[in-house]
């Protein structure tokens, strides 16, 4: 992985982790959705070499998966 890609992934990861600090009032499903979107964005960026479309697509897919995992079965 190139140095700039590593830097971008590190910055995105740090932003996601710091952003989750404001999730105190969120439900478990909302937290899972946010975490899934963050992880998906990082994964999409890595897999597509930093492509904006890959990053956004990864965030969308990750958020959807996180939302579904967070359902409580009701």
Secondary structure, DSSP 8 states (H G I E B T S, - for coil): --HHHHHHHHHHHHHHHHHGGG-TTS-HHHHHHHHHHHHHHHHHHHHTTS-HHHHHHHHHHHHHHHHHHT----
